[in-house]
Amino acid sequence: MKIAYLSAGNAIHTVRWVNALAQRGHTIFLITMHKGNEPLHEKVSLFQLPVTAPLGYFFNASHLKNLLKRLQPDFLHVHYATGYGTLGRLCQFKPVILSVWGSDIFDFPVKSFLHRAWLVKNLKTATKICSTSHVMATATEELLRRDNQPIAITPFGIDTMLFYPQPELRDSTVFKIGTVKTLASKYGIDTLIQAFYTLRNTLAGTSLAQQLRLCIAGDGPQRDKLQALVAKLGLSAVTEFAGHLPHAQVPAYLNQLNIYVACSRLDSESFGVAILEASACGLPVIVSRVGGLPEVVEEGVTGLIVEKEDIEQFATALSKLVQNKTIRDTMGHAGRQHVMEKYNWQESVPILETVYKQIKAMYRCSEK
């Protein structure tokens, strides 16, 4: 199939989809306003739109329309329902598949009536809508108020050949609790820092307290604020800010941790890719009860789920895992199995291909 992707080229999710589809023999055109640094498969053709975002979401429509006329893809797959979703609607190409991501569904429509109407219009023009999680699919259906066109669940799987346990990378002299996330408010890194501080005080006077380290990988607008919080709590000597990591370096970083924590505070955290990557590496996980995060954790089996922004609950969950290696090992093993059975990348790509085949067949029938 010939598939045109309209999406942010600097998003690792985009890169992984287009690369996987190219590897499976499809002709892939990646059309974007956001050129990234992650390597693209040699069979992915990249097209940079002339007008940058956010104006480009409106003023690139004519250019995109002409480009698609020249490329003649079987369909256009748009990722993200607001910005790129608007451009996808304005170019008037059919058939168009629209993948919702999270903040476009949970955050954007609550800004105002106009934002909601704008989003719904984008959604209604799609031939098919895809969602990575059930909770986000439900939220999308509520916006559309329709039952006649079920939303396709296309889980974003994990490359279990890349993300796997490597115990030899772990330093036995320290105990690392960490996360890999953008340093933005929605991800609750401040909650993690304060929970770590509470945990350390709870274990004060023990040898384990001296081994504790907090590891934060990622960059973002809150970095300075978070570093100031760490300094204020007297944690600078035991906290690492690793900065942004290329995706290829994430598995090694995760394998240095003993526990992975995701303290997200917004429902727009619609699918826990980072959590599944940690589980694939054999780590027990602790996550907040928001958005799609509970969907990817078997509570009490692969990890623990606590209420968002509840510092004491996070600290208690950490204490439980920190002090019991048997539970950590059991959860880590179960997490790896959970990913292998339900979220293996080798299964996710064929699921998306099935959607493509259905849309292609349906559209051909409608043209007759």
C-alpha positions as semicolon CSV with decimal commas, in nm:
position;residue;x (nm);y (nm);z (nm)
1;M;0,000;0,000;0,000
2;K;0,094;0,364;-0,052
3;I;0,040;0,549;0,275
4;A;0,082;0,922;0,335
5;Y;0,148;1,015;0,697
6;L;0,065;1,369;0,809
7;S;0,227;1,398;1,148
8;A;0,502;1,549;1,361
9;G;0,828;1,408;1,232
10;N;0,999;1,487;1,561
11;A;0,769;1,254;1,756
12;I;0,916;0,910;1,821
13;H;0,570;0,754;1,787
14;T;0,546;0,884;1,430
15;V;0,894;0,760;1,347
16;R;0,827;0,414;1,483
17;W;0,504;0,374;1,286
18;V;0,646;0,488;0,952
19;N;0,967;0,289;0,992
20;A;0,780;-0,030;1,083
21;L;0,542;0,004;0,790
22;A;0,829;0,073;0,550
23;Q;1,008;-0,237;0,678
24;R;0,698;-0,438;0,597
25;G;0,710;-0,329;0,233
26;H;0,467;-0,037;0,223
27;T;0,543;0,284;0,036
28;I;0,548;0,555;0,302
29;F;0,537;0,933;0,258
30;L;0,595;1,132;0,578
31;I;0,459;1,485;0,541
32;T;0,541;1,717;0,829
33;M;0,611;2,064;0,967
34;H;0,826;1,918;1,244
35;K;1,140;1,752;1,115
36;G;1,306;1,535;1,380
37;N;1,645;1,381;1,454
38;E;1,546;1,016;1,490
39;P;1,663;0,807;1,190
40;L;1,404;0,721;0,926
41;H;1,395;0,398;0,727
42;E;1,555;0,441;0,384
43;K;1,220;0,367;0,218
44;V;1,039;0,650;0,400
45;S;1,012;0,958;0,176
46;L;1,014;1,280;0,380
47;F;0,828;1,595;0,270
48;Q;0,867;1,919;0,463
49;L;0,570;2,156;0,440
50;P;0,665;2,518;0,358
51;V;0,478;2,706;0,632
52;T;0,573;2,632;0,992
53;A;0,326;2,562;1,272
54;P;0,092;2,693;1,399
55;L;0,001;2,898;1,088
56;G;0,098;2,602;0,874
57;Y;-0,200;2,405;1,003
58;F;-0,412;2,642;0,792
59;F;-0,187;2,782;0,519
60;N;-0,030;2,454;0,404
61;A;-0,365;2,315;0,285
62;S;-0,323;2,406;-0,081
63;H;0,036;2,278;-0,090
64;L;-0,068;1,953;0,078
65;K;-0,359;1,906;-0,159
66;N;-0,130;1,938;-0,462
67;L;0,131;1,711;-0,306
68;L;-0,122;1,437;-0,238
69;K;-0,255;1,470;-0,592
70;R;0,097;1,403;-0,715
71;L;0,177;1,119;-0,472
72;Q;-0,160;0,942;-0,511
73;P;-0,152;0,750;-0,180
74;D;-0,419;0,493;-0,099
75;F;-0,511;0,707;0,199
76;L;-0,388;0,983;0,427
77;H;-0,318;0,892;0,790
78;V;-0,326;1,202;1,011
79;H;-0,185;1,191;1,362
80;Y;-0,321;1,430;1,627
81;A;-0,676;1,556;1,594
82;T;-0,628;1,932;1,639
83;G;-0,330;2,084;1,454
84;Y;-0,255;1,823;1,191
85;G;-0,620;1,716;1,207
86;T;-0,720;2,064;1,094
87;L;-0,475;2,055;0,804
88;G;-0,596;1,708;0,709
89;R;-0,956;1,834;0,698
90;L;-0,872;2,147;0,499
91;C;-0,686;1,958;0,226
92;Q;-1,009;1,762;0,157
93;F;-0,836;1,434;0,073
94;K;-1,024;1,106;0,104
95;P;-1,002;0,855;0,256
96;V;-0,843;0,994;0,570
97;I;-0,763;0,807;0,889
98;L;-0,726;1,018;1,202
99;S;-0,534;0,896;1,507
100;V;-0,611;1,074;1,833
101;W;-0,321;1,109;2,077
102;G;-0,434;1,243;2,414
103;S;-0,426;1,615;2,490
104;D;-0,613;1,676;2,163
105;I;-0,909;1,480;2,306
106;F;-0,883;1,545;2,681
107;D;-0,745;1,901;2,707
108;F;-0,826;2,091;2,386
109;P;-1,210;2,066;2,387
110;V;-1,247;2,194;2,745
111;K;-1,082;2,527;2,662
112;S;-1,402;2,670;2,515
113;F;-1,713;2,586;2,314
114;L;-1,530;2,695;1,998
115;H;-1,237;2,463;2,067
116;R;-1,477;2,174;2,117
117;A;-1,668;2,253;1,795
118;W;-1,340;2,283;1,603
119;L;-1,219;1,943;1,726
120;V;-1,552;1,770;1,658
121;K;-1,551;1,903;1,302
122;N;-1,206;1,753;1,246
123;L;-1,317;1,420;1,390
124;K;-1,636;1,402;1,183
125;T;-1,451;1,447;0,854
126;A;-1,236;1,139;0,917
127;T;-1,315;0,820;0,730
128;K;-1,188;0,625;1,030
129;I;-1,063;0,721;1,377
130;C;-0,795;0,527;1,564
131;S;-0,705;0,536;1,932
132;T;-0,423;0,366;2,122
133;S;-0,637;0,314;2,434
134;H;-0,994;0,226;2,525
135;V;-1,029;0,522;2,762
136;M;-0,937;0,766;2,485
137;A;-1,168;0,591;2,239
138;T;-1,455;0,632;2,485
139;A;-1,376;1,002;2,532
140;T;-1,370;1,047;2,154
141;E;-1,702;0,870;2,110
142;E;-1,857;1,095;2,376
143;L;-1,743;1,400;2,181
144;L;-1,896;1,264;1,862
145;R;-2,210;1,126;2,029
146;R;-2,231;0,846;1,778
147;D;-2,224;0,468;1,786
148;N;-2,242;0,384;1,417
149;Q;-1,867;0,391;1,349
150;P;-1,662;0,214;1,618
151;I;-1,321;0,361;1,684
152;A;-1,035;0,125;1,602
153;I;-0,801;0,039;1,891
154;T;-0,446;0,039;1,757
155;P;-0,218;-0,011;2,060
156;F;0,129;0,133;2,040
157;G;0,338;-0,173;2,105
158;I;0,686;-0,220;2,245
159;D;0,988;-0,354;2,060
160;T;1,070;-0,635;2,302
161;M;1,394;-0,706;2,118
162;L;1,512;-0,356;2,209
163;F;1,347;-0,327;2,551
164;Y;1,445;-0,633;2,754
165;P;1,601;-0,700;3,097
166;Q;1,975;-0,632;3,120
167;P;2,053;-0,683;3,490
168;E;2,425;-0,643;3,428
169;L;2,368;-0,268;3,376
170;R;2,240;-0,219;3,733
171;D;2,474;-0,091;4,007
172;S;2,417;-0,305;4,316
173;T;2,560;-0,039;4,549
174;V;2,270;0,201;4,486
175;F;1,891;0,176;4,453
176;K;1,755;0,381;4,166
177;I;1,399;0,508;4,139
178;G;1,329;0,690;3,817
179;T;1,125;0,806;3,525
180;V;1,172;0,897;3,158
181;K;0,938;1,181;3,067
182;T;0,913;1,534;2,932
183;L;0,967;1,775;3,222
184;A;0,623;1,934;3,199
185;S;0,353;1,985;3,461
186;K;0,118;1,716;3,326
187;Y;0,369;1,442;3,404
188;G;0,386;1,518;3,776
189;I;0,763;1,501;3,818
190;D;0,723;1,732;4,120
191;T;0,502;1,468;4,283
192;L;0,772;1,206;4,225
193;I;1,038;1,430;4,381
194;Q;0,828;1,496;4,690
195;A;0,734;1,127;4,722
196;F;1,103;1,036;4,701
197;Y;1,178;1,293;4,972
198;T;0,906;1,142;5,195
199;L;1,035;0,790;5,130
200;R;1,389;0,890;5,220
201;N;1,273;1,044;5,547
202;T;1,066;0,733;5,626
203;L;1,372;0,512;5,583
204;A;1,611;0,756;5,754
205;G;1,877;0,584;5,959
206;T;1,875;0,267;5,751
207;S;2,143;0,159;5,507
208;L;1,877;0,147;5,236
209;A;1,806;0,519;5,276
210;Q;2,170;0,591;5,195
211;Q;2,148;0,386;4,875
212;L;1,842;0,563;4,732
213;R;1,889;0,764;4,414
214;L;1,633;0,957;4,207
215;C;1,689;0,943;3,831
216;I;1,499;1,177;3,599
217;A;1,554;1,151;3,224
218;G;1,399;1,401;2,985
219;D;1,393;1,773;2,924
220;G;1,122;2,034;2,916
221;P;0,987;2,366;3,040
222;Q;0,990;2,271;3,409
223;R;1,352;2,163;3,432
224;D;1,474;2,470;3,623
225;K;1,172;2,462;3,854
226;L;1,219;2,093;3,928
227;Q;1,590;2,133;3,993
228;A;1,508;2,415;4,234
229;L;1,262;2,187;4,417
230;V;1,529;1,916;4,443
231;A;1,774;2,170;4,588
232;K;1,514;2,304;4,833
233;L;1,449;1,951;4,965
234;G;1,820;1,880;4,998
235;L;1,817;1,607;4,735
236;S;2,069;1,744;4,485
237;A;2,343;1,499;4,587
238;V;2,117;1,199;4,528
239;T;1,925;1,318;4,220
240;E;2,028;1,291;3,856
241;F;1,879;1,498;3,574
242;A;1,995;1,306;3,268
243;G;1,838;1,537;3,009
244;H;1,684;1,424;2,681
245;L;1,770;1,071;2,571
246;P;1,757;0,950;2,210
247;H;1,510;0,663;2,193
248;A;1,787;0,412;2,128
249;Q;1,947;0,500;2,464
250;V;1,629;0,460;2,671
251;P;1,653;0,079;2,722
252;A;1,999;0,105;2,880
253;Y;1,881;0,386;3,106
254;L;1,574;0,193;3,220
255;N;1,784;-0,111;3,298
256;Q;1,983;0,093;3,550
257;L;1,665;0,151;3,752
258;N;1,508;-0,065;4,021
259;I;1,160;0,091;4,005
260;Y;0,988;0,299;3,737
261;V;0,739;0,567;3,843
262;A;0,485;0,769;3,641
263;C;0,309;1,039;3,846
264;S;0,107;1,193;3,561
265;R;-0,177;1,419;3,675
266;L;-0,385;1,461;3,357
267;D;-0,612;1,221;3,168
268;S;-0,441;1,332;2,847
269;E;-0,173;1,080;2,942
270;S;-0,378;0,850;2,725
271;F;-0,146;0,553;2,676
272;G;0,150;0,451;2,891
273;V;0,419;0,376;2,634
274;A;0,701;0,461;2,875
275;I;0,545;0,238;3,140
276;L;0,528;-0,055;2,900
277;E;0,889;0,005;2,799
278;A;0,986;-0,017;3,166
279;S;0,777;-0,333;3,212
280;A;0,942;-0,486;2,906
281;C;1,276;-0,428;3,080
282;G;1,151;-0,625;3,380
283;L;1,086;-0,330;3,612
284;P;0,801;-0,305;3,863
285;V;0,604;0,015;3,798
286;I;0,406;0,263;4,006
287;V;0,159;0,484;3,818
288;S;-0,117;0,732;3,885
289;R;-0,481;0,653;3,817
290;V;-0,526;0,884;3,517
291;G;-0,611;0,843;3,150
292;G;-0,489;0,522;2,992
293;L;-0,218;0,440;3,247
294;P;-0,429;0,189;3,445
295;E;-0,499;0,006;3,118
296;V;-0,136;-0,096;3,079
297;V;-0,076;-0,203;3,441
298;E;-0,219;-0,513;3,608
299;E;-0,268;-0,378;3,956
300;G;-0,080;-0,579;4,216
301;V;0,065;-0,800;3,944
302;T;0,288;-0,585;3,721
303;G;0,280;-0,275;3,938
304;L;0,089;-0,049;4,173
305;I;-0,170;0,218;4,089
306;V;-0,225;0,518;4,319
307;E;-0,431;0,833;4,312
308;K;-0,285;1,127;4,122
309;E;-0,089;1,393;4,315
310;D;-0,113;1,189;4,637
311;I;0,243;1,219;4,763
312;E;0,183;0,995;5,066
313;Q;0,033;0,717;4,853
314;F;0,325;0,728;4,611
315;A;0,571;0,722;4,901
316;T;0,390;0,426;5,059
317;A;0,391;0,236;4,728
318;L;0,761;0,308;4,687
319;S;0,833;0,193;5,039
320;K;0,651;-0,135;4,976
321;L;0,857;-0,213;4,668
322;V;1,187;-0,076;4,792
323;Q;1,179;-0,302;5,097
324;N;1,070;-0,622;4,923
325;K;1,292;-0,762;4,650
326;T;1,067;-1,064;4,600
327;I;0,771;-0,843;4,509
328;R;0,989;-0,632;4,279
329;D;1,124;-0,936;4,097
330;T;0,781;-1,100;4,068
331;M;0,620;-0,782;3,933
332;G;0,907;-0,722;3,694
333;H;0,880;-1,072;3,550
334;A;0,501;-1,043;3,522
335;G;0,539;-0,703;3,354
336;R;0,766;-0,848;3,088
337;Q;0,517;-1,128;3,021
338;H;0,229;-0,878;3,012
339;V;0,402;-0,677;2,738
340;M;0,497;-0,986;2,541
341;E;0,138;-1,111;2,544
342;K;-0,058;-0,789;2,490
343;Y;0,167;-0,508;2,369
344;N;0,432;-0,664;2,150
345;W;0,525;-0,433;1,862
346;Q;0,521;-0,733;1,630
347;E;0,147;-0,760;1,697
348;S;0,065;-0,387;1,696
349;V;0,175;-0,319;1,338
350;P;-0,045;-0,594;1,185
351;I;-0,342;-0,455;1,383
352;L;-0,294;-0,119;1,213
353;E;-0,244;-0,288;0,876
354;T;-0,580;-0,461;0,921
355;V;-0,745;-0,120;0,967
356;Y;-0,576;0,001;0,648
357;K;-0,698;-0,300;0,451
358;Q;-1,054;-0,253;0,576
359;I;-1,057;0,116;0,485
360;K;-0,908;0,051;0,143
361;A;-1,167;-0,216;0,069
362;M;-1,453;-0,005;0,205
363;Y;-1,351;0,301;0,004
364;R;-1,321;0,101;-0,319
365;C;-1,674;-0,031;-0,266
366;S;-1,810;0,319;-0,203
367;E;-1,660;0,442;-0,531
368;K;-1,841;0,176;-0,737
